[in-house]
């Protein structure tokens, strides 16, 4: 029983870690996209 509980905790930790990584990647992608769109707007305005 204790082993099963520990296994469950381990799996949960791994899942949470993976989700956090995914969210981090998503935030980075979103930030890059916003910077890129900002640059595009800037270039369009300058022309």
C-alpha positions as CSV (number, residue, x, y, z in Angstrom):
1,X,0.0,0.0,0.0
2,X,2.8,2.5,0.9
3,X,4.6,1.5,-2.3
4,X,1.5,2.2,-4.3
5,X,1.1,5.6,-2.7
6,X,4.7,6.5,-3.4
7,X,4.3,5.4,-7.0
8,X,1.2,7.5,-7.3
9,X,3.0,10.5,-5.9
10,X,6.0,10.0,-8.2
11,X,3.7,9.8,-11.3
12,X,1.9,12.9,-10.2
13,X,5.1,14.8,-9.7
14,X,6.3,13.7,-13.2
15,X,3.0,14.7,-14.8
16,X,3.0,18.1,-13.0
17,X,6.6,18.7,-14.1
18,X,5.8,17.8,-17.7
19,X,2.8,20.2,-17.6
20,X,4.8,23.0,-16.1
21,X,7.4,22.5,-18.9
22,X,4.7,22.6,-21.5
23,X,3.3,25.8,-20.1
24,X,6.7,27.3,-20.0
25,X,7.2,26.4,-23.6
26,X,3.8,27.9,-24.4
27,X,4.6,31.1,-22.7
28,X,7.9,31.4,-24.5
29,X,6.2,30.8,-27.8
30,X,3.5,33.4,-27.0
31,X,6.1,35.9,-26.0
32,X,8.1,35.4,-29.2
33,X,4.9,35.6,-31.3
34,X,3.9,38.9,-29.6
35,X,7.4,40.3,-30.2
36,X,7.3,39.2,-33.8
37,X,3.9,40.7,-34.4
38,X,5.0,43.9,-32.7
39,X,8.0,44.1,-35.1
40,X,5.8,43.4,-38.1
41,X,3.5,46.3,-37.1
42,X,6.5,48.5,-36.6
43,X,7.9,47.7,-40.0
44,X,4.5,48.2,-41.7
45,X,4.1,51.6,-40.0
46,X,7.6,52.7,-41.1
47,X,7.1,52.0,-44.8
